[in-house]
């Protein structure tokens, strides 16, 4: 699904910002 892909992308982006 496209929505899940976008959500995963956003999650990883947020994760990298945390570090």
FIKOLVO-768504 format. One line per field, with one value per residue (C-alpha): residue number from 1; residue in one letter; z, y, x. Coordinates in Angstrom, 3 decimals. Example, Ala and Ser with C-alpha at 12.3 -4.5 7.8 and 13.67 -1.06 7.14 Angstrom:
2
nr <- (1,2)
rest <- (a,s)
c3 <- (7.800,7.140)
c2 <- (-4.500,-1.060)
c1 <- (12.300,13.670)
! end
This chain:
19
nr <- (1,2,3,4,5,6,7,8,9,10,11,12,13,14,15,16,17,18,19)
rest <- (x,x,x,x,x,x,x,x,x,x,x,x,x,x,x,x,x,x,x)
c3 <- (0.000,-0.743,2.618,4.573,2.475,3.228,6.909,7.062,5.309,7.776,10.720,9.612,8.988,12.519,13.904,12.246,13.563,17.083,16.821)
c2 <- (0.000,3.536,4.940,2.384,3.209,6.909,6.208,4.030,6.733,9.356,7.064,6.443,10.155,10.946,8.208,9.708,13.150,11.746,10.517)
c1 <- (0.000,1.141,0.019,2.055,5.121,4.787,4.226,7.360,9.353,8.158,8.895,12.475,12.975,11.777,14.004,17.068,16.183,16.111,19.680)
! end
